[in-house]
Amino acid sequence: MHARTDADAPPSWPDEIFAVLERFEVRQVPYVPDAGHSQLIKRVLASSAMRGIPLTTEEEGVALLAGAWAGGQRGVLLMQSSGVGNCINMLSLIPILRFPFLTLVTMRGEWGEFNPWQVPMGSTTQGVFELSGVHVLRASHAAEVPAVLEAAAAQAYNALTPTAVLLSQRLIGAKVFTK
C-alpha cells in the first residue's frame, strides 16, 4: 500500500469554483459532460441548491441561461473549448436579450495536446468569444482560479458583461492517449 501524497489528491480548484458559484447564488448549471469539469459537475449534482442539466450540445446552454435569467435564476455554462464553435449563432442572443452570461471553458489544443483535432478550436476559442462580444479571462494555475472566477462572476452577474473563463489545459492537465 502506498501513502497518499498531494499528487494523488484531486485538485482543489473545482471546489473553489463551486464555492464562488454558491456565493453568487448560481442555481442552474448546464453542461456537456467533460473530464476537465468532472469534479465540479459531481459537486453540482450533489448540491441541493444547484441543478446540473446535461446538454446534448453546447448552444443549448446559451438559450438555457437566457431562460434561467427570465425565470429569476442565475446560471453558468460548463463546456470544453471544442464546443465553443457550436455556440457562435446563439451567442448573438446575449446582447439582444441583455442577460448575464458566464461560461467556464476547459481548454484543449494547448499545453501538451495529443489530439490534432482539438488544436484548431483550442487556438481560436478566445478570439471567437471576443468577436462575439464576450469578455475573456484565463486561469492557468490553481492559485489564480478563485480570484479569476470571482472577477468573472462579478462582471457577468453585476455588470451584465458576458464573460468566459478559460481554464487552461496546463491547469486541467493534458490528456494522454493510452493504447
Z-matrix of the N, CA and C atoms (Angstrom, degrees):
N
C 1 1.452
C 2 1.523 1 107.69
N 3 1.313 2 116.11 1 136.29
C 4 1.460 3 117.89 2 179.19
C 5 1.518 4 110.07 3 -105.01
N 6 1.309 5 114.88 4 152.40
C 7 1.465 6 120.56 5 -179.96
C 8 1.514 7 109.68 6 -75.16
N 9 1.307 8 116.42 7 142.56
C 10 1.469 9 121.60 8 177.59
C 11 1.524 10 109.42 9 -71.72
N 12 1.312 11 116.47 10 131.86
C 13 1.455 12 121.71 11 177.99
C 14 1.514 13 108.98 12 -116.14
N 15 1.344 14 116.54 13 170.69
C 16 1.457 15 120.34 14 176.39
C 17 1.519 16 111.20 15 -58.49
N 18 1.337 17 116.86 16 -32.94
C 19 1.465 18 120.34 17 179.86
C 20 1.524 19 111.05 18 -66.04
N 21 1.341 20 117.20 19 -25.03
C 22 1.465 21 121.27 20 179.14
C 23 1.523 22 112.18 21 -82.51
N 24 1.325 23 116.23 22 -21.30
C 25 1.463 24 121.02 23 -175.58
C 26 1.520 25 110.19 24 -74.19
N 27 1.333 26 116.49 25 143.46
C 28 1.472 27 118.37 26 175.40
C 29 1.522 28 109.68 27 -65.00
N 30 1.317 29 116.97 28 152.23
C 31 1.471 30 118.35 29 179.90
C 32 1.523 31 110.86 30 -63.13
N 33 1.335 32 116.50 31 148.38
C 34 1.463 33 120.32 32 -178.76
C 35 1.520 34 112.70 33 -89.47
N 36 1.342 35 118.17 34 -15.47
C 37 1.464 36 118.81 35 -175.72
C 38 1.525 37 113.51 36 -61.62
N 39 1.348 38 121.43 37 -32.62
C 40 1.471 39 117.43 38 174.73
C 41 1.530 40 112.66 39 -61.79
N 42 1.336 41 116.69 40 -35.80
C 43 1.462 42 120.02 41 176.90
C 44 1.527 43 110.90 42 -66.99
N 45 1.322 44 116.71 43 -36.01
C 46 1.467 45 120.36 44 177.72
C 47 1.526 46 110.70 45 -68.01
N 48 1.331 47 117.08 46 -37.36
C 49 1.464 48 120.66 47 175.17
C 50 1.521 49 109.43 48 -61.91
N 51 1.323 50 116.63 49 -47.13
C 52 1.465 51 121.16 50 179.88
C 53 1.528 52 110.63 51 -57.04
N 54 1.327 53 117.35 52 -42.55
C 55 1.469 54 121.29 53 -179.76
C 56 1.529 55 111.18 54 -62.83
N 57 1.328 56 117.45 55 -40.84
C 58 1.467 57 120.06 56 178.14
C 59 1.529 58 109.84 57 -65.91
N 60 1.315 59 117.62 58 -42.64
C 61 1.467 60 120.67 59 178.93
C 62 1.525 61 110.91 60 -61.52
N 63 1.326 62 116.88 61 -38.27
C 64 1.470 63 120.40 62 175.43
C 65 1.528 64 111.15 63 -62.10
N 66 1.332 65 117.18 64 -45.46
C 67 1.475 66 120.99 65 -179.41
C 68 1.526 67 111.74 66 -61.52
N 69 1.330 68 116.98 67 -32.68
C 70 1.463 69 120.82 68 179.55
C 71 1.531 70 112.11 69 -90.49
N 72 1.325 71 116.55 70 10.14
C 73 1.469 72 123.62 71 176.20
C 74 1.520 73 113.07 72 54.74
N 75 1.330 74 115.87 73 43.33
C 76 1.463 75 121.80 74 174.40
C 77 1.521 76 107.72 75 -71.01
N 78 1.312 77 117.02 76 131.82
C 79 1.464 78 121.78 77 -177.17
C 80 1.528 79 113.42 78 -114.26
N 81 1.331 80 117.62 79 -31.03
C 82 1.461 81 120.19 80 -176.99
C 83 1.526 82 109.95 81 -118.81
N 84 1.332 83 115.66 82 130.89
C 85 1.460 84 121.73 83 -176.71
C 86 1.526 85 109.37 84 -130.45
N 87 1.335 86 116.35 85 84.59
C 88 1.455 87 118.64 86 174.48
C 89 1.534 88 109.82 87 -73.03
N 90 1.321 89 116.21 88 143.57
C 91 1.458 90 120.12 89 -177.30
C 92 1.525 91 111.01 90 -152.56
N 93 1.318 92 114.18 91 151.51
C 94 1.455 93 121.23 92 165.69
C 95 1.523 94 104.41 93 -101.63
N 96 1.340 95 118.52 94 127.54
C 97 1.468 96 119.38 95 -176.75
C 98 1.530 97 111.39 96 -50.28
N 99 1.344 98 115.29 97 134.65
C 100 1.450 99 121.58 98 -174.46
C 101 1.519 100 108.67 99 -155.88
N 102 1.325 101 117.16 100 133.51
C 103 1.464 102 121.23 101 -179.47
C 104 1.523 103 111.60 102 -60.51
N 105 1.328 104 118.10 103 -37.07
C 106 1.461 105 121.19 104 -179.22
C 107 1.512 106 113.33 105 -65.43
N 108 1.317 107 117.00 106 -27.15
C 109 1.467 108 121.74 107 179.38
C 110 1.536 109 111.88 108 -101.30
N 111 1.323 110 118.41 109 2.76
C 112 1.470 111 120.81 110 -169.52
C 113 1.523 112 113.69 111 -57.42
N 114 1.324 113 118.26 112 -42.85
C 115 1.471 114 120.35 113 -179.36
C 116 1.527 115 110.59 114 -66.77
N 117 1.330 116 117.58 115 -41.15
C 118 1.467 117 121.28 116 177.57
C 119 1.528 118 110.47 117 -65.41
N 120 1.320 119 117.59 118 -43.00
C 121 1.466 120 121.05 119 178.98
C 122 1.525 121 110.41 120 -60.56
N 123 1.328 122 118.09 121 -41.38
C 124 1.467 123 121.09 122 177.72
C 125 1.528 124 110.91 123 -60.42
N 126 1.332 125 117.29 124 -41.41
C 127 1.466 126 120.75 125 178.18
C 128 1.523 127 111.03 126 -63.57
N 129 1.334 128 116.29 127 -43.06
C 130 1.466 129 120.88 128 179.68
C 131 1.524 130 110.09 129 -62.93
N 132 1.329 131 117.41 130 -46.68
C 133 1.462 132 121.14 131 -177.77
C 134 1.528 133 112.20 132 -64.55
N 135 1.324 134 117.01 133 -27.57
C 136 1.471 135 120.93 134 178.65
C 137 1.522 136 112.41 135 -85.38
N 138 1.311 137 117.16 136 -9.04
C 139 1.461 138 121.80 137 -176.11
C 140 1.522 139 111.56 138 -81.27
N 141 1.324 140 115.67 139 142.77
C 142 1.466 141 119.51 140 174.13
C 143 1.531 142 111.04 141 -87.96
N 144 1.347 143 117.23 142 -15.01
C 145 1.465 144 121.22 143 -177.49
C 146 1.528 145 113.23 144 -94.41
N 147 1.337 146 116.59 145 -24.15
C 148 1.469 147 120.46 146 -178.30
C 149 1.518 148 109.52 147 -113.48
N 150 1.314 149 114.08 148 150.73
C 151 1.462 150 119.95 149 178.44
C 152 1.528 151 108.62 150 -117.97
N 153 1.323 152 116.59 151 115.46
C 154 1.460 153 122.01 152 174.55
C 155 1.519 154 109.33 153 -81.69
N 156 1.324 155 116.38 154 130.99
C 157 1.466 156 120.79 155 -176.14
C 158 1.519 157 108.68 156 -126.33
N 159 1.339 158 117.94 157 105.37
C 160 1.468 159 119.18 158 179.86
C 161 1.529 160 110.63 159 -70.09
N 162 1.320 161 115.30 160 139.34
C 163 1.459 162 122.49 161 -178.43
C 164 1.526 163 109.91 162 -111.52
N 165 1.316 164 115.82 163 156.82
C 166 1.461 165 119.23 164 172.55
C 167 1.516 166 110.45 165 -89.40
N 168 1.338 167 117.21 166 -25.30
C 169 1.459 168 122.17 167 177.28
C 170 1.525 169 109.14 168 -153.69
N 171 1.310 170 115.58 169 151.04
C 172 1.465 171 121.58 170 -169.86
C 173 1.523 172 114.68 171 -62.41
N 174 1.322 173 118.41 172 -36.03
C 175 1.470 174 119.17 173 -176.75
C 176 1.525 175 112.45 174 -63.46
N 177 1.317 176 117.65 175 -24.22
C 178 1.469 177 120.28 176 174.51
C 179 1.527 178 110.66 177 -58.86
N 180 1.329 179 115.96 178 -32.91
C 181 1.456 180 120.86 179 -178.42
C 182 1.516 181 113.45 180 -66.30
N 183 1.333 182 117.34 181 -34.34
C 184 1.469 183 120.32 182 178.38
C 185 1.528 184 108.87 183 -63.72
N 186 1.325 185 117.21 184 -48.08
C 187 1.462 186 120.86 185 179.08
C 188 1.527 187 111.09 186 -64.71
N 189 1.319 188 117.10 187 -37.87
C 190 1.462 189 120.57 188 178.92
C 191 1.524 190 110.80 189 -62.47
N 192 1.347 191 117.56 190 -40.43
C 193 1.461 192 119.75 191 178.33
C 194 1.525 193 111.60 192 -65.98
N 195 1.329 194 117.23 193 -35.46
C 196 1.474 195 120.18 194 175.81
C 197 1.525 196 109.66 195 -63.19
N 198 1.309 197 117.12 196 -44.17
C 199 1.466 198 121.39 197 178.85
C 200 1.517 199 112.30 198 -66.79
N 201 1.332 200 116.74 199 -38.21
C 202 1.466 201 120.15 200 177.68
C 203 1.521 202 110.17 201 -60.62
N 204 1.339 203 116.48 202 -44.77
C 205 1.472 204 121.17 203 179.74
C 206 1.518 205 110.36 204 -63.88
N 207 1.325 206 117.04 205 -43.09
C 208 1.472 207 120.28 206 178.86
C 209 1.527 208 110.71 207 -61.64
N 210 1.328 209 116.24 208 -29.60
C 211 1.456 210 120.97 209 178.27
C 212 1.516 211 113.94 210 -90.71
N 213 1.341 212 117.07 211 6.81
C 214 1.453 213 120.58 212 175.15
C 215 1.521 214 116.07 213 89.45
N 216 1.328 215 118.12 214 16.69
C 217 1.459 216 120.42 215 -179.57
C 218 1.522 217 111.56 216 -123.81
N 219 1.319 218 114.87 217 152.31
C 220 1.457 219 121.77 218 174.05
C 221 1.516 220 109.48 219 -94.30
N 222 1.325 221 114.28 220 150.10
C 223 1.453 222 119.64 221 177.27
C 224 1.510 223 111.16 222 -143.22
N 225 1.316 224 115.37 223 169.94
C 226 1.465 225 122.94 224 175.46
C 227 1.527 226 107.19 225 -141.38
N 228 1.314 227 116.18 226 137.16
C 229 1.460 228 122.53 227 -179.84
C 230 1.524 229 109.40 228 -97.66
N 231 1.323 230 116.40 229 125.79
C 232 1.459 231 122.47 230 176.75
C 233 1.523 232 108.48 231 -104.49
N 234 1.342 233 115.99 232 126.99
C 235 1.461 234 119.69 233 177.71
C 236 1.518 235 110.12 234 -157.04
N 237 1.319 236 115.11 235 171.89
C 238 1.451 237 123.87 236 176.17
C 239 1.525 238 108.54 237 -99.64
N 240 1.310 239 116.97 238 156.43
C 241 1.469 240 120.90 239 -177.30
C 242 1.526 241 112.54 240 -56.11
N 243 1.309 242 118.08 241 -32.17
C 244 1.469 243 119.60 242 -179.85
C 245 1.523 244 112.17 243 -65.07
N 246 1.333 245 118.10 244 -19.64
C 247 1.460 246 121.34 245 179.25
C 248 1.516 247 114.29 246 -88.35
N 249 1.329 248 117.50 247 -10.60
C 250 1.464 249 120.48 248 -178.06
C 251 1.528 250 110.60 249 -61.76
N 252 1.320 251 116.85 250 -39.57
C 253 1.465 252 120.39 251 179.13
C 254 1.516 253 112.67 252 -59.88
N 255 1.330 254 117.08 253 -28.35
C 256 1.465 255 120.72 254 178.28
C 257 1.524 256 112.57 255 -69.92
N 258 1.320 257 117.04 256 -17.44
C 259 1.470 258 122.17 257 -173.02
C 260 1.520 259 114.52 258 -96.11
N 261 1.305 260 119.00 259 -5.07
C 262 1.469 261 120.97 260 -169.16
C 263 1.526 262 112.51 261 -52.08
N 264 1.305 263 119.68 262 -51.78
C 265 1.471 264 120.62 263 -179.64
C 266 1.525 265 112.00 264 -64.62
N 267 1.312 266 117.29 265 -39.19
C 268 1.465 267 120.20 266 -177.98
C 269 1.523 268 112.68 267 -69.99
N 270 1.337 269 117.54 268 -25.58
C 271 1.464 270 119.51 269 178.95
C 272 1.522 271 111.48 270 -63.11
N 273 1.327 272 117.96 271 -18.94
C 274 1.466 273 120.72 272 177.62
C 275 1.526 274 112.07 273 -68.52
N 276 1.329 275 118.42 274 -17.44
C 277 1.473 276 121.33 275 176.05
C 278 1.525 277 111.80 276 -64.70
N 279 1.327 278 116.55 277 -32.25
C 280 1.460 279 120.77 278 -171.40
C 281 1.530 280 112.08 279 -60.93
N 282 1.329 281 120.13 280 -54.21
C 283 1.469 282 117.68 281 -179.77
C 284 1.531 283 113.13 282 -70.29
N 285 1.303 284 117.46 283 -27.07
C 286 1.468 285 120.23 284 -180.00
C 287 1.526 286 110.67 285 -71.72
N 288 1.334 287 117.12 286 -44.70
C 289 1.460 288 121.63 287 -176.56
C 290 1.532 289 113.14 288 -92.92
N 291 1.327 290 117.97 289 -12.76
C 292 1.476 291 122.96 290 179.88
C 293 1.532 292 112.26 291 50.18
N 294 1.319 293 116.25 292 56.89
C 295 1.457 294 120.30 293 175.42
C 296 1.528 295 109.02 294 -111.28
N 297 1.335 296 117.25 295 154.78
C 298 1.459 297 118.98 296 179.93
C 299 1.524 298 110.23 297 -69.33
N 300 1.306 299 115.57 298 130.56
C 301 1.463 300 120.84 299 -179.51
C 302 1.513 301 108.68 300 -126.20
N 303 1.332 302 115.14 301 121.98
C 304 1.456 303 122.39 302 174.47
C 305 1.518 304 107.67 303 -132.49
N 306 1.310 305 115.69 304 129.76
C 307 1.456 306 120.16 305 175.75
C 308 1.520 307 109.32 306 -132.82
N 309 1.323 308 115.35 307 143.43
C 310 1.458 309 122.63 308 175.19
C 311 1.524 310 106.55 309 -111.99
N 312 1.321 311 115.45 310 122.04
C 313 1.463 312 120.96 311 -171.88
C 314 1.524 313 109.64 312 -119.74
N 315 1.327 314 116.16 313 117.24
C 316 1.461 315 119.77 314 172.53
C 317 1.522 316 107.57 315 -80.35
N 318 1.317 317 115.03 316 129.37
C 319 1.455 318 120.17 317 -173.69
C 320 1.525 319 112.07 318 -88.92
N 321 1.307 320 114.21 319 143.88
C 322 1.469 321 123.99 320 170.84
C 323 1.523 322 106.38 321 -128.61
N 324 1.315 323 116.06 322 166.38
C 325 1.452 324 120.96 323 177.84
C 326 1.506 325 113.62 324 80.26
N 327 1.332 326 116.76 325 16.13
C 328 1.461 327 121.40 326 -178.96
C 329 1.528 328 109.45 327 -118.08
N 330 1.289 329 114.59 328 -123.88
C 331 1.462 330 127.43 329 -175.84
C 332 1.530 331 112.86 330 -48.71
N 333 1.323 332 117.43 331 103.65
C 334 1.463 333 121.84 332 173.61
C 335 1.519 334 115.27 333 70.57
N 336 1.312 335 119.04 334 21.69
C 337 1.469 336 122.46 335 -178.11
C 338 1.531 337 110.58 336 -62.11
N 339 1.321 338 116.56 337 135.37
C 340 1.460 339 121.12 338 177.14
C 341 1.525 340 112.20 339 -100.00
N 342 1.320 341 117.55 340 -19.23
C 343 1.457 342 121.71 341 -172.02
C 344 1.533 343 110.04 342 -100.86
N 345 1.338 344 118.06 343 110.51
C 346 1.466 345 119.43 344 -177.92
C 347 1.521 346 113.65 345 -62.77
N 348 1.320 347 119.12 346 -21.53
C 349 1.460 348 122.11 347 179.66
C 350 1.523 349 112.02 348 -69.57
N 351 1.314 350 117.44 349 -20.33
C 352 1.467 351 121.60 350 -179.39
C 353 1.532 352 112.88 351 -84.55
N 354 1.323 353 117.55 352 -20.27
C 355 1.463 354 121.29 353 -172.09
C 356 1.531 355 113.52 354 -67.15
N 357 1.337 356 121.42 355 -46.32
C 358 1.471 357 118.91 356 -176.29
C 359 1.535 358 113.89 357 -57.89
N 360 1.309 359 119.14 358 -49.54
C 361 1.469 360 119.91 359 -179.11
C 362 1.517 361 110.37 360 -72.65
N 363 1.330 362 117.53 361 -36.43
C 364 1.457 363 119.84 362 177.93
C 365 1.517 364 112.68 363 -60.25
N 366 1.314 365 116.46 364 -35.94
C 367 1.462 366 119.56 365 -178.61
C 368 1.524 367 113.14 366 -81.17
N 369 1.325 368 118.42 367 -12.64
C 370 1.467 369 120.86 368 -179.01
C 371 1.527 370 113.84 369 -115.41
N 372 1.318 371 118.28 370 -0.30
C 373 1.462 372 121.93 371 -176.40
C 374 1.519 373 112.46 372 -54.14
N 375 1.319 374 117.98 373 -51.56
C 376 1.460 375 120.35 374 -178.03
C 377 1.527 376 110.81 375 -60.53
N 378 1.326 377 117.91 376 -44.20
C 379 1.459 378 121.54 377 179.57
C 380 1.512 379 112.76 378 -63.10
N 381 1.334 380 117.17 379 -39.80
C 382 1.464 381 121.07 380 178.11
C 383 1.528 382 109.91 381 -60.66
N 384 1.324 383 116.58 382 -47.09
C 385 1.459 384 119.59 383 178.08
C 386 1.524 385 111.57 384 -60.95
N 387 1.319 386 116.65 385 -48.08
C 388 1.464 387 119.83 386 -177.22
C 389 1.526 388 111.65 387 -62.91
N 390 1.325 389 117.89 388 -40.77
C 391 1.462 390 120.56 389 177.25
C 392 1.529 391 111.78 390 -66.04
N 393 1.324 392 116.32 391 -22.61
C 394 1.465 393 121.90 392 178.69
C 395 1.525 394 112.15 393 -91.90
N 396 1.326 395 117.86 394 4.20
C 397 1.459 396 121.35 395 177.91
C 398 1.513 397 114.69 396 84.11
N 399 1.327 398 117.45 397 18.11
C 400 1.460 399 121.81 398 -179.96
C 401 1.524 400 108.30 399 -102.87
N 402 1.330 401 116.13 400 124.27
C 403 1.462 402 121.91 401 177.72
C 404 1.527 403 108.38 402 -70.72
N 405 1.328 404 117.52 403 141.47
C 406 1.466 405 121.82 404 -175.56
C 407 1.519 406 110.91 405 -119.53
N 408 1.327 407 115.72 406 129.98
C 409 1.460 408 123.50 407 170.80
C 410 1.523 409 106.75 408 -120.51
N 411 1.325 410 117.23 409 154.45
C 412 1.465 411 121.06 410 -176.17
C 413 1.523 412 110.35 411 -133.53
N 414 1.321 413 115.55 412 140.51
C 415 1.462 414 122.49 413 172.09
C 416 1.525 415 107.82 414 -120.81
N 417 1.321 416 115.64 415 124.22
C 418 1.460 417 121.06 416 -179.90
C 419 1.521 418 112.65 417 -113.85
N 420 1.339 419 116.72 418 -13.33
C 421 1.465 420 121.75 419 -178.99
C 422 1.517 421 108.71 420 -134.41
N 423 1.325 422 116.04 421 143.95
C 424 1.465 423 121.51 422 -175.55
C 425 1.524 424 112.50 423 -55.09
N 426 1.315 425 117.81 424 -37.23
C 427 1.464 426 120.82 425 -176.22
C 428 1.528 427 112.84 426 -63.98
N 429 1.330 428 117.39 427 -26.08
C 430 1.467 429 119.48 428 -177.77
C 431 1.528 430 113.37 429 -91.95
N 432 1.323 431 118.37 430 -8.86
C 433 1.467 432 121.39 431 -175.81
C 434 1.531 433 112.81 432 -58.17
N 435 1.335 434 120.24 433 -50.60
C 436 1.484 435 118.22 434 -177.70
C 437 1.526 436 113.18 435 -58.66
N 438 1.325 437 118.08 436 -44.44
C 439 1.466 438 120.64 437 -178.32
C 440 1.525 439 111.33 438 -67.71
N 441 1.317 440 117.20 439 -40.38
C 442 1.464 441 120.52 440 179.31
C 443 1.524 442 109.87 441 -64.25
N 444 1.330 443 117.46 442 -44.73
C 445 1.465 444 120.08 443 -179.01
C 446 1.530 445 111.23 444 -68.30
N 447 1.313 446 117.06 445 -38.31
C 448 1.468 447 120.79 446 177.67
C 449 1.529 448 109.63 447 -59.95
N 450 1.343 449 117.05 448 -46.03
C 451 1.465 450 121.11 449 179.29
C 452 1.525 451 110.82 450 -64.41
N 453 1.321 452 116.94 451 -42.22
C 454 1.461 453 120.82 452 -178.90
C 455 1.527 454 111.45 453 -65.27
N 456 1.327 455 117.07 454 -43.86
C 457 1.465 456 120.49 455 -179.91
C 458 1.527 457 110.77 456 -65.09
N 459 1.336 458 117.09 457 -39.76
C 460 1.462 459 120.13 458 178.05
C 461 1.524 460 110.25 459 -62.85
N 462 1.331 461 117.38 460 -43.79
C 463 1.466 462 120.93 461 178.34
C 464 1.522 463 111.20 462 -62.53
N 465 1.316 464 116.44 463 -46.48
C 466 1.465 465 120.45 464 -175.64
C 467 1.525 466 112.04 465 -68.72
N 468 1.324 467 117.19 466 -49.25
C 469 1.460 468 120.34 467 -172.18
C 470 1.531 469 114.09 468 -87.56
N 471 1.329 470 118.15 469 -31.68
C 472 1.457 471 120.38 470 -177.52
C 473 1.526 472 112.60 471 -94.57
N 474 1.326 473 117.40 472 -41.92
C 475 1.467 474 121.24 473 -176.90
C 476 1.526 475 112.28 474 -100.00
N 477 1.333 476 116.81 475 2.31
C 478 1.472 477 122.31 476 -177.84
C 479 1.527 478 111.53 477 49.63
N 480 1.328 479 115.53 478 42.08
C 481 1.457 480 122.45 479 175.77
C 482 1.518 481 107.57 480 -101.53
N 483 1.335 482 118.64 481 111.10
C 484 1.464 483 120.04 482 178.99
C 485 1.527 484 109.60 483 -55.39
N 486 1.333 485 116.31 484 129.38
C 487 1.458 486 120.47 485 -172.73
C 488 1.517 487 111.28 486 -138.52
N 489 1.334 488 114.26 487 135.88
C 490 1.461 489 122.04 488 174.08
C 491 1.524 490 108.14 489 -116.27
N 492 1.320 491 116.02 490 134.99
C 493 1.458 492 121.56 491 173.01
C 494 1.521 493 106.55 492 -106.73
N 495 1.325 494 115.53 493 118.51
C 496 1.460 495 120.78 494 177.09
C 497 1.523 496 107.83 495 -92.62
N 498 1.317 497 115.42 496 117.75
C 499 1.464 498 122.27 497 177.02
C 500 1.518 499 106.01 498 -93.87
N 501 1.324 500 116.54 499 104.94
C 502 1.458 501 121.61 500 -169.33
C 503 1.516 502 112.38 501 -61.46
N 504 1.312 503 114.23 502 156.59
C 505 1.454 504 119.82 503 178.44
C 506 1.528 505 110.29 504 -65.91
N 507 1.302 506 116.78 505 -27.16
C 508 1.460 507 119.95 506 175.63
C 509 1.530 508 110.08 507 -64.12
N 510 1.321 509 117.49 508 -38.01
C 511 1.463 510 122.49 509 178.39
C 512 1.523 511 111.27 510 -70.06
N 513 1.324 512 117.04 511 -50.30
C 514 1.464 513 119.40 512 -174.88
C 515 1.526 514 112.79 513 -78.54
N 516 1.324 515 116.76 514 -19.72
C 517 1.460 516 121.69 515 -178.82
C 518 1.516 517 111.02 516 97.27
N 519 1.302 518 116.01 517 135.03
C 520 1.465 519 120.89 518 178.88
C 521 1.520 520 108.94 519 -72.61
N 522 1.318 521 114.96 520 134.34
C 523 1.462 522 119.44 521 174.26
C 524 1.517 523 108.27 522 -75.34
N 525 1.296 524 115.46 523 149.98
C 526 1.464 525 119.76 524 178.49
C 527 1.517 526 108.84 525 -123.19
N 528 1.306 527 114.70 526 148.08
C 529 1.459 528 120.44 527 177.59
C 530 1.509 529 108.21 528 -85.93
N 531 1.325 530 115.88 529 128.03
C 532 1.464 531 119.84 530 176.26
C 533 1.514 532 108.77 531 -121.60
N 534 1.293 533 114.70 532 139.56
C 535 1.471 534 119.95 533 -178.97
C 536 1.498 535 111.37 534 -85.44
